[in-house]
Amino acid sequence: MADDGKKPGGKSVDTDAFVKGAYGLDGTDAAKAFYGEWSGAYDDRMVGELGYVGPDRISRMLAAHLDDVATPVLDIGCGTGLTSVHLAEQGFRAIDGIDITPEMLERARERGIYRHLIRADLTKPLDLDDASYGAAVSSGTFTCGHVGPEPLPEIVRVLRPGGLMAITIHQDIWEAKGFKAMLGGFESDGAIATVENRLDEVFEGQGPAVHYLIYRKT
């Protein structure tokens, strides 16, 4: 029998390497190198083999709380554009994407759904005006081996009063990396208010692993 590169359960050896590599990243240089290498196969691995449902679910949550589909939306860590595909399906028309990896941004550009694409390091101040977006969305950026809560103050800064932040945060880093504490501090200070917070799966059939969060800037 020919070796098709598949393991029992249908995943390929390459996909296992992808998952281990993604969760083991250490710093922005490592992230750029990793996602640059995997940019061409990213969608097939994440959606086709792993059953990645995060982008669809967070987009639907945002749409359920935001009627103004003309408001500008910032896609944080947009990658190849998987989240914004679902935003576009929900009717959103003014979507900007931001990511550090040029190869991923090129895949996103090919989709033809973005107003602007911005290459930037999310751990540093963003060259974006205060209160310039009605919503910010992110799926898969705040996970194991990726950025910590450092981008959150900048995301809040670029939101308009009343604007929504819709993000996913992996449960393994929710408290351990300080996300719960920082977001709780923002809420205590009156900067944001929780609209929705639920734990759900991010890969179909693998059980709850990610906090799906909606906050409103006050």
Buried (B, 14 or more C-beta within 10 A) or exposed (E): EEEEEEEEEEBBEBBEEBBEBBEEBEEBEEBBBBBBBBBEBBBBBBBEBBEBBBBBBBBBBBBEEBEEBEBBBBBBBBBBBBBBBBBBEBEBEBBBBBBBBEBBBBBBBEBEBBEEBBEBBBEEEBEBEEBBBBBBBBBBBBBBBBBBBBBBEBBBBBBBEEBBBBBBBBBEBBEEBBBBEBBEEBBEEEBBEEBBEEEBBBBEEEEEBBBBBBBBBE
